[in-house]
């Protein structure tokens, strides 16, 4: 299963990308996370349905200090090929 989302809220400057990377690696997911210029965070991940579902719950919760207001589905095809280990794109 593939997940491609943009997360909005207070998600930059609070360790959100690091949190996402670690959550994805614990679940052995392929993909990446990056900050967007508009203040959002874009995430593309791929793995077993069960792990992606749990990962999405992690994203919706976020790290301490973050405040997730919205998780918008972008779609899957736009993300391109995803690799392991899950990485932060700068």
C-alpha positions as a Markdown table, in Angstrom:
| # | Residue | x | y | z |
|---|---|---|---|---|
| 1 | Unk | 0.0 | 0.0 | 0.0 |
| 2 | Unk | 1.2 | 3.5 | -0.7 |
| 3 | Unk | 0.5 | 6.7 | 1.2 |
| 4 | Unk | 1.2 | 10.2 | -0.2 |
| 5 | Unk | 0.1 | 13.0 | 2.1 |
| 6 | Unk | 0.7 | 16.6 | 3.0 |
| 7 | Unk | 0.5 | 17.4 | 6.7 |
| 8 | Unk | -0.6 | 20.8 | 7.9 |
| 9 | Unk | -0.5 | 22.6 | 11.2 |
| 10 | Unk | 2.5 | 23.3 | 13.5 |
| 11 | Unk | 4.7 | 20.7 | 11.8 |
| 12 | Unk | 7.9 | 22.6 | 11.0 |
| 13 | Unk | 10.5 | 23.4 | 13.6 |
| 14 | Unk | 9.2 | 20.8 | 16.1 |
| 15 | Unk | 11.1 | 17.6 | 15.0 |
| 16 | Unk | 8.3 | 16.4 | 12.8 |
| 17 | Unk | 10.4 | 15.1 | 9.9 |
| 18 | Unk | 12.7 | 13.2 | 12.4 |
| 19 | Unk | 9.6 | 11.8 | 14.1 |
| 20 | Unk | 8.2 | 10.6 | 10.8 |
| 21 | Unk | 11.5 | 9.1 | 9.6 |
| 22 | Unk | 11.8 | 7.1 | 12.9 |
| 23 | Unk | 8.2 | 5.9 | 12.8 |
| 24 | Unk | 8.6 | 4.7 | 9.2 |
| 25 | Unk | 11.9 | 3.0 | 9.9 |
| 26 | Unk | 10.4 | 1.1 | 12.9 |
| 27 | Unk | 7.7 | -0.2 | 10.5 |
| 28 | Unk | 10.3 | -0.9 | 7.7 |
| 29 | Unk | 8.5 | 1.4 | 5.2 |
| 30 | Unk | 10.1 | 2.8 | 2.1 |
| 31 | Unk | 9.8 | 6.5 | 1.3 |
| 32 | Unk | 10.6 | 10.0 | 2.3 |
| 33 | Unk | 9.5 | 13.1 | 4.2 |
| 34 | Unk | 10.3 | 16.8 | 3.3 |
| 35 | Unk | 9.3 | 20.3 | 4.4 |
| 36 | Unk | 7.3 | 22.4 | 2.0 |
| 37 | Unk | 7.8 | 26.1 | 1.5 |
| 38 | Unk | 4.2 | 26.8 | 2.5 |
| 39 | Unk | 4.8 | 25.3 | 6.0 |
| 40 | Unk | 3.4 | 21.9 | 5.4 |
| 41 | Unk | 5.3 | 18.6 | 5.4 |
| 42 | Unk | 5.0 | 16.1 | 2.5 |
| 43 | Unk | 5.3 | 12.4 | 3.1 |
| 44 | Unk | 5.4 | 9.4 | 0.7 |
| 45 | Unk | 5.5 | 5.9 | 2.2 |
| 46 | Unk | 5.0 | 2.4 | 1.0 |
| 47 | Unk | 4.6 | -0.9 | 2.8 |
| 48 | Unk | 2.1 | -3.5 | 4.1 |
| 49 | Unk | -1.5 | -2.2 | 4.6 |
| 50 | Unk | -1.3 | -2.8 | 8.3 |
| 51 | Unk | 1.9 | -0.9 | 8.8 |
| 52 | Unk | 0.8 | 2.0 | 6.6 |
| 53 | Unk | -2.4 | 2.3 | 8.7 |
| 54 | Unk | -0.5 | 2.4 | 11.9 |
| 55 | Unk | 2.0 | 4.8 | 10.4 |
| 56 | Unk | -0.8 | 7.2 | 9.4 |
| 57 | Unk | -2.0 | 7.1 | 13.0 |
| 58 | Unk | 1.6 | 8.1 | 14.1 |
| 59 | Unk | 1.5 | 11.0 | 11.6 |
| 60 | Unk | -1.9 | 12.2 | 12.9 |
| 61 | Unk | -0.5 | 12.2 | 16.4 |
| 62 | Unk | 2.9 | 13.7 | 15.6 |
| 63 | Unk | 5.7 | 14.4 | 18.1 |
| 64 | Unk | 5.3 | 16.4 | 21.3 |
| 65 | Unk | 5.3 | 20.1 | 20.4 |
| 66 | Unk | 3.6 | 19.5 | 17.0 |
| 67 | Unk | 0.0 | 20.2 | 16.3 |
| 68 | Unk | -1.4 | 18.3 | 13.3 |
| 69 | Unk | -4.4 | 20.2 | 11.9 |
| 70 | Unk | -4.9 | 18.3 | 8.7 |
| 71 | Unk | -3.6 | 15.3 | 6.7 |
| 72 | Unk | -4.4 | 15.8 | 3.0 |
| 73 | Unk | -4.2 | 12.8 | 0.6 |
| 74 | Unk | -2.1 | 13.7 | -2.4 |
| 75 | Unk | -2.3 | 10.3 | -4.2 |
| 76 | Unk | 0.3 | 7.7 | -4.9 |
| 77 | Unk | 1.6 | 7.9 | -8.4 |
| 78 | Unk | 3.1 | 11.4 | -8.0 |
| 79 | Unk | 5.5 | 10.2 | -5.4 |
| 80 | Unk | 7.6 | 8.2 | -7.9 |
| 81 | Unk | 9.7 | 5.2 | -6.9 |
| 82 | Unk | 10.3 | 4.8 | -3.1 |
| 83 | Unk | 13.4 | 3.5 | -1.5 |
| 84 | Unk | 14.6 | 2.1 | 1.8 |
| 85 | Unk | 15.7 | 3.3 | 4.2 |
| 86 | Unk | 13.0 | 5.9 | 4.7 |
| 87 | Unk | 14.8 | 9.3 | 4.4 |
| 88 | Unk | 14.4 | 13.0 | 5.1 |
| 89 | Unk | 14.7 | 15.1 | 1.9 |
| 90 | Unk | 16.1 | 18.5 | 2.5 |
